Amino acid sequence: MHDEPDSLDKIVHIIKSFGFNNSDIVTEVTEGESLNEIKLGEGIKKLISLGFNTAMDDFGDGQSDINRFNTLKPNIVKVSRQLYLDNIENNPSHLISLIDYFHKSEAKVVVEGIEDESHVEILKSMGVDYFQGFFFHKPTLVEIKNTIQVVPK
């Protein structure tokens, strides 16, 4: 644990050496189980205090729930495709309540897995900030020709 601040200092240095600011970077916490939620929360709070943005992925799946949101206080919440599909037509008030709750905590809301234009309009009216999914663009393979090698000093 005592090596972490030094490691984080190195990461910040590397980011700056490429001309980026910490605020240009989004770290993402997935829906998987954490061995220690308290330490995870402390780590995320440290990243936020250094100006990094943090996102909580797949809200509504696995461990990505309201308890984790309240522990981590991320800048961005990515609502899972399954959660939005389960609620958009039959229980829209649940989605609206979640979106309002996240906004009151100053988090931006992304809905993942959008494949239908009509859903974009409905979700916009609910206050969703950003959208992600095949409706906008399907994933593509990108070939990286140049590599960057970071050599520690």
PyRosetta script that sets phi, psi and omega in degrees:
from pyrosetta import init, pose_from_sequence

init()
pose = pose_from_sequence("MHDEPDSLDKIVHIIKSFGFNNSDIVTEVTEGESLNEIKLGEGIKKLISLGFNTAMDDFGDGQSDINRFNTLKPNIVKVSRQLYLDNIENNPSHLISLIDYFHKSEAKVVVEGIEDESHVEILKSMGVDYFQGFFFHKPTLVEIKNTIQVVPK")
pose.set_psi(1, -34.9)
pose.set_omega(1, -177.0)
pose.set_phi(2, -68.4)
pose.set_psi(2, -17.5)
pose.set_omega(2, 178.6)
pose.set_phi(3, -82.3)
pose.set_psi(3, -15.9)
pose.set_omega(3, -174.3)
pose.set_phi(4, -60.1)
pose.set_psi(4, -46.1)
pose.set_omega(4, 179.8)
pose.set_phi(5, -59.9)
pose.set_psi(5, -39.5)
pose.set_omega(5, 178.5)
pose.set_phi(6, -63.6)
pose.set_psi(6, -42.7)
pose.set_omega(6, 177.9)
pose.set_phi(7, -63.0)
pose.set_psi(7, -42.0)
pose.set_omega(7, 179.4)
pose.set_phi(8, -66.2)
pose.set_psi(8, -38.6)
pose.set_omega(8, 175.6)
pose.set_phi(9, -60.1)
pose.set_psi(9, -40.4)
pose.set_omega(9, 178.9)
pose.set_phi(10, -64.9)
pose.set_psi(10, -41.9)
pose.set_omega(10, 179.2)
pose.set_phi(11, -62.5)
pose.set_psi(11, -45.6)
pose.set_omega(11, 178.6)
pose.set_phi(12, -60.5)
pose.set_psi(12, -41.7)
pose.set_omega(12, 178.8)
pose.set_phi(13, -61.6)
pose.set_psi(13, -44.9)
pose.set_omega(13, 179.6)
pose.set_phi(14, -62.4)
pose.set_psi(14, -43.7)
pose.set_omega(14, 179.0)
pose.set_phi(15, -58.7)
pose.set_psi(15, -47.2)
pose.set_omega(15, -179.8)
pose.set_phi(16, -65.1)
pose.set_psi(16, -36.3)
pose.set_omega(16, -178.7)
pose.set_phi(17, -64.2)
pose.set_psi(17, -22.6)
pose.set_omega(17, 177.0)
pose.set_phi(18, -94.7)
pose.set_psi(18, 6.5)
pose.set_omega(18, 176.0)
pose.set_phi(19, 84.1)
pose.set_psi(19, 15.9)
pose.set_omega(19, 178.6)
pose.set_phi(20, -102.5)
pose.set_psi(20, 158.5)
pose.set_omega(20, 171.3)
pose.set_phi(21, -102.4)
pose.set_psi(21, 159.1)
pose.set_omega(21, 176.8)
pose.set_phi(22, -56.7)
pose.set_psi(22, -35.5)
pose.set_omega(22, -178.1)
pose.set_phi(23, -69.1)
pose.set_psi(23, -10.9)
pose.set_omega(23, 176.0)
pose.set_phi(24, -81.2)
pose.set_psi(24, -10.1)
pose.set_omega(24, -173.8)
pose.set_phi(25, -107.1)
pose.set_psi(25, 135.8)
pose.set_omega(25, 173.7)
pose.set_phi(26, -116.2)
pose.set_psi(26, 120.9)
pose.set_omega(26, 173.2)
pose.set_phi(27, -93.5)
pose.set_psi(27, 143.7)
pose.set_omega(27, -174.6)
pose.set_phi(28, -124.1)
pose.set_psi(28, 131.5)
pose.set_omega(28, 175.8)
pose.set_phi(29, -101.0)
pose.set_psi(29, 122.9)
pose.set_omega(29, -177.7)
pose.set_phi(30, -83.9)
pose.set_psi(30, 176.4)
pose.set_omega(30, -175.6)
pose.set_phi(31, -79.7)
pose.set_psi(31, -0.6)
pose.set_omega(31, -178.8)
pose.set_phi(32, -66.4)
pose.set_psi(32, 164.3)
pose.set_omega(32, -179.6)
pose.set_phi(33, -74.9)
pose.set_psi(33, 140.1)
pose.set_omega(33, 176.8)
pose.set_phi(34, -101.1)
pose.set_psi(34, 144.0)
pose.set_omega(34, 176.6)
pose.set_phi(35, -70.8)
pose.set_psi(35, -25.5)
pose.set_omega(35, -178.7)
pose.set_phi(36, -151.0)
pose.set_psi(36, 97.0)
pose.set_omega(36, -177.4)
pose.set_phi(37, -61.8)
pose.set_psi(37, -33.7)
pose.set_omega(37, -179.4)
pose.set_phi(38, -65.7)
pose.set_psi(38, -47.1)
pose.set_omega(38, 178.6)
pose.set_phi(39, -65.8)
pose.set_psi(39, -37.2)
pose.set_omega(39, 175.8)
pose.set_phi(40, -59.0)
pose.set_psi(40, -46.4)
pose.set_omega(40, 178.5)
pose.set_phi(41, -61.3)
pose.set_psi(41, -41.8)
pose.set_omega(41, 178.5)
pose.set_phi(42, -63.5)
pose.set_psi(42, -41.3)
pose.set_omega(42, 179.3)
pose.set_phi(43, -64.2)
pose.set_psi(43, -42.9)
pose.set_omega(43, 179.2)
pose.set_phi(44, -66.1)
pose.set_psi(44, -42.2)
pose.set_omega(44, 177.8)
pose.set_phi(45, -60.6)
pose.set_psi(45, -37.9)
pose.set_omega(45, 177.5)
pose.set_phi(46, -64.1)
pose.set_psi(46, -45.1)
pose.set_omega(46, 178.2)
pose.set_phi(47, -60.8)
pose.set_psi(47, -43.4)
pose.set_omega(47, 178.7)
pose.set_phi(48, -63.0)
pose.set_psi(48, -41.5)
pose.set_omega(48, -179.5)
pose.set_phi(49, -64.1)
pose.set_psi(49, -24.3)
pose.set_omega(49, 177.7)
pose.set_phi(50, -89.3)
pose.set_psi(50, 1.8)
pose.set_omega(50, 176.1)
pose.set_phi(51, 96.1)
pose.set_psi(51, 1.2)
pose.set_omega(51, 176.5)
pose.set_phi(52, -72.3)
pose.set_psi(52, 150.3)
pose.set_omega(52, 170.8)
pose.set_phi(53, -91.6)
pose.set_psi(53, 147.6)
pose.set_omega(53, 178.1)
pose.set_phi(54, -128.0)
pose.set_psi(54, 141.5)
pose.set_omega(54, 178.9)
pose.set_phi(55, -123.5)
pose.set_psi(55, 142.9)
pose.set_omega(55, 174.7)
pose.set_phi(56, -105.1)
pose.set_psi(56, 116.3)
pose.set_omega(56, -173.5)
pose.set_phi(57, -85.0)
pose.set_psi(57, 149.9)
pose.set_omega(57, 170.8)
pose.set_phi(58, 51.5)
pose.set_psi(58, 46.3)
pose.set_omega(58, 177.3)
pose.set_phi(59, -55.2)
pose.set_psi(59, 130.2)
pose.set_omega(59, -178.6)
pose.set_phi(60, 105.7)
pose.set_psi(60, -11.2)
pose.set_omega(60, 178.3)
pose.set_phi(61, -113.6)
pose.set_psi(61, 146.8)
pose.set_omega(61, 174.2)
pose.set_phi(62, 51.7)
pose.set_psi(62, -131.2)
pose.set_omega(62, -178.0)
pose.set_phi(63, -85.2)
pose.set_psi(63, -0.2)
pose.set_omega(63, -177.5)
pose.set_phi(64, -82.9)
pose.set_psi(64, 80.6)
pose.set_omega(64, -174.1)
pose.set_phi(65, -130.3)
pose.set_psi(65, -173.9)
pose.set_omega(65, -175.9)
pose.set_phi(66, -64.8)
pose.set_psi(66, -32.6)
pose.set_omega(66, 178.3)
pose.set_phi(67, -65.1)
pose.set_psi(67, -44.2)
pose.set_omega(67, 178.7)
pose.set_phi(68, -66.2)
pose.set_psi(68, -39.9)
pose.set_omega(68, 177.5)
pose.set_phi(69, -57.7)
pose.set_psi(69, -47.0)
pose.set_omega(69, -178.7)
pose.set_phi(70, -66.4)
pose.set_psi(70, -30.1)
pose.set_omega(70, 177.3)
pose.set_phi(71, -74.3)
pose.set_psi(71, -44.5)
pose.set_omega(71, -172.8)
pose.set_phi(72, -86.4)
pose.set_psi(72, -32.0)
pose.set_omega(72, -176.0)
pose.set_phi(73, 50.2)
pose.set_psi(73, 56.4)
pose.set_omega(73, -178.6)
pose.set_phi(74, -70.8)
pose.set_psi(74, 161.5)
pose.set_omega(74, 177.0)
pose.set_phi(75, -77.3)
pose.set_psi(75, -25.1)
pose.set_omega(75, -174.2)
pose.set_phi(76, -135.1)
pose.set_psi(76, 137.2)
pose.set_omega(76, 173.9)
pose.set_phi(77, -120.2)
pose.set_psi(77, 126.2)
pose.set_omega(77, 179.0)
pose.set_phi(78, -103.8)
pose.set_psi(78, 106.5)
pose.set_omega(78, -177.5)
pose.set_phi(79, -76.2)
pose.set_psi(79, 131.3)
pose.set_omega(79, -176.6)
pose.set_phi(80, -67.0)
pose.set_psi(80, 151.4)
pose.set_omega(80, 176.2)
pose.set_phi(81, -55.7)
pose.set_psi(81, -44.3)
pose.set_omega(81, -176.5)
pose.set_phi(82, -63.2)
pose.set_psi(82, -41.4)
pose.set_omega(82, 179.7)
pose.set_phi(83, -63.1)
pose.set_psi(83, -44.8)
pose.set_omega(83, -178.6)
pose.set_phi(84, -69.4)
pose.set_psi(84, -39.5)
pose.set_omega(84, 179.0)
pose.set_phi(85, -65.1)
pose.set_psi(85, -37.2)
pose.set_omega(85, 179.7)
pose.set_phi(86, -66.9)
pose.set_psi(86, -21.2)
pose.set_omega(86, -171.8)
pose.set_phi(87, -119.9)
pose.set_psi(87, -17.5)
pose.set_omega(87, -170.3)
pose.set_phi(88, -60.2)
pose.set_psi(88, -37.1)
pose.set_omega(88, -178.0)
pose.set_phi(89, -102.3)
pose.set_psi(89, -39.4)
pose.set_omega(89, -173.5)
pose.set_phi(90, -92.7)
pose.set_psi(90, -21.9)
pose.set_omega(90, -177.8)
pose.set_phi(91, -147.6)
pose.set_psi(91, 56.5)
pose.set_omega(91, -176.5)
pose.set_phi(92, -62.1)
pose.set_psi(92, -27.6)
pose.set_omega(92, -179.4)
pose.set_phi(93, -63.2)
pose.set_psi(93, -30.2)
pose.set_omega(93, 176.8)
pose.set_phi(94, -64.8)
pose.set_psi(94, -45.7)
pose.set_omega(94, 178.0)
pose.set_phi(95, -63.0)
pose.set_psi(95, -44.6)
pose.set_omega(95, -179.7)
pose.set_phi(96, -60.3)
pose.set_psi(96, -42.6)
pose.set_omega(96, 178.8)
pose.set_phi(97, -62.2)
pose.set_psi(97, -43.3)
pose.set_omega(97, 178.4)
pose.set_phi(98, -63.4)
pose.set_psi(98, -46.8)
pose.set_omega(98, -179.7)
pose.set_phi(99, -59.6)
pose.set_psi(99, -45.4)
pose.set_omega(99, 178.0)
pose.set_phi(100, -61.0)
pose.set_psi(100, -42.3)
pose.set_omega(100, 179.6)
pose.set_phi(101, -61.6)
pose.set_psi(101, -45.5)
pose.set_omega(101, 179.4)
pose.set_phi(102, -63.7)
pose.set_psi(102, -43.3)
pose.set_omega(102, 179.3)
pose.set_phi(103, -63.2)
pose.set_psi(103, -38.9)
pose.set_omega(103, 177.6)
pose.set_phi(104, -63.8)
pose.set_psi(104, -25.1)
pose.set_omega(104, 176.1)
pose.set_phi(105, -91.0)
pose.set_psi(105, 10.1)
pose.set_omega(105, 177.7)
pose.set_phi(106, 66.2)
pose.set_psi(106, 29.0)
pose.set_omega(106, 175.8)
pose.set_phi(107, -101.5)
pose.set_psi(107, 142.3)
pose.set_omega(107, 172.3)
pose.set_phi(108, -81.6)
pose.set_psi(108, 151.6)
pose.set_omega(108, -177.4)
pose.set_phi(109, -117.0)
pose.set_psi(109, 127.3)
pose.set_omega(109, 174.0)
pose.set_phi(110, -113.9)
pose.set_psi(110, 136.6)
pose.set_omega(110, 171.6)
pose.set_phi(111, -108.1)
pose.set_psi(111, 128.1)
pose.set_omega(111, -176.9)
pose.set_phi(112, -94.7)
pose.set_psi(112, 155.6)
pose.set_omega(112, 170.9)
pose.set_phi(113, 79.4)
pose.set_psi(113, 26.9)
pose.set_omega(113, -179.6)
pose.set_phi(114, -71.7)
pose.set_psi(114, 125.2)
pose.set_omega(114, 177.7)
pose.set_phi(115, -128.9)
pose.set_psi(115, 0.5)
pose.set_omega(115, -173.6)
pose.set_phi(116, -133.4)
pose.set_psi(116, 125.3)
pose.set_omega(116, -178.3)
pose.set_phi(117, -59.9)
pose.set_psi(117, -36.4)
pose.set_omega(117, -179.3)
pose.set_phi(118, -62.7)
pose.set_psi(118, -32.0)
pose.set_omega(118, 178.1)
pose.set_phi(119, -67.9)
pose.set_psi(119, -34.9)
pose.set_omega(119, 178.4)
pose.set_phi(120, -58.4)
pose.set_psi(120, -47.8)
pose.set_omega(120, -178.1)
pose.set_phi(121, -64.4)
pose.set_psi(121, -42.3)
pose.set_omega(121, 179.2)
pose.set_phi(122, -63.5)
pose.set_psi(122, -46.5)
pose.set_omega(122, -178.2)
pose.set_phi(123, -67.5)
pose.set_psi(123, -34.4)
pose.set_omega(123, 174.7)
pose.set_phi(124, -60.0)
pose.set_psi(124, -44.2)
pose.set_omega(124, -179.0)
pose.set_phi(125, -65.6)
pose.set_psi(125, -21.7)
pose.set_omega(125, 177.7)
pose.set_phi(126, -84.7)
pose.set_psi(126, -10.5)
pose.set_omega(126, 177.6)
pose.set_phi(127, 103.3)
pose.set_psi(127, 10.8)
pose.set_omega(127, 178.6)
pose.set_phi(128, -64.1)
pose.set_psi(128, 137.0)
pose.set_omega(128, -176.0)
pose.set_phi(129, -85.7)
pose.set_psi(129, -40.4)
pose.set_omega(129, -174.9)
pose.set_phi(130, -141.6)
pose.set_psi(130, 160.1)
pose.set_omega(130, -177.6)
pose.set_phi(131, -132.9)
pose.set_psi(131, 151.5)
pose.set_omega(131, 179.9)
pose.set_phi(132, -143.9)
pose.set_psi(132, 136.7)
pose.set_omega(132, 175.6)
pose.set_phi(133, 158.4)
pose.set_psi(133, 175.0)
pose.set_omega(133, -177.7)
pose.set_phi(134, -62.1)
pose.set_psi(134, -25.3)
pose.set_omega(134, 178.3)
pose.set_phi(135, -56.7)
pose.set_psi(135, -36.1)
pose.set_omega(135, -177.3)
pose.set_phi(136, -86.7)
pose.set_psi(136, -42.9)
pose.set_omega(136, 179.7)
pose.set_phi(137, -170.8)
pose.set_psi(137, 136.8)
pose.set_omega(137, 174.8)
pose.set_phi(138, -82.7)
pose.set_psi(138, 150.7)
pose.set_omega(138, 178.8)
pose.set_phi(139, -60.7)
pose.set_psi(139, 145.0)
pose.set_omega(139, 177.2)
pose.set_phi(140, -131.4)
pose.set_psi(140, 153.5)
pose.set_omega(140, 178.2)
pose.set_phi(141, -81.0)
pose.set_psi(141, 130.9)
pose.set_omega(141, 178.7)
pose.set_phi(142, -117.1)
pose.set_psi(142, 128.8)
pose.set_omega(142, 177.4)
pose.set_phi(143, -92.9)
pose.set_psi(143, 128.3)
pose.set_omega(143, 179.0)
pose.set_phi(144, -97.1)
pose.set_psi(144, 116.9)
pose.set_omega(144, -177.4)
pose.set_phi(145, -89.1)
pose.set_psi(145, -38.6)
pose.set_omega(145, -180.0)
pose.set_phi(146, -105.3)
pose.set_psi(146, 139.3)
pose.set_omega(146, 177.1)
pose.set_phi(147, -113.2)
pose.set_psi(147, 152.6)
pose.set_omega(147, 178.2)
pose.set_phi(148, -110.0)
pose.set_psi(148, 127.6)
pose.set_omega(148, 177.1)
pose.set_phi(149, -115.6)
pose.set_psi(149, 126.5)
pose.set_omega(149, 179.1)
pose.set_phi(150, -101.3)
pose.set_psi(150, 120.3)
pose.set_omega(150, -179.9)
pose.set_phi(151, -107.1)
pose.set_psi(151, 119.5)
pose.set_omega(151, 178.5)
pose.set_phi(152, -62.0)
pose.set_psi(152, 146.2)
pose.set_omega(152, 178.6)
pose.set_phi(153, -80.0)
pose.dump_pdb("model.pdb")
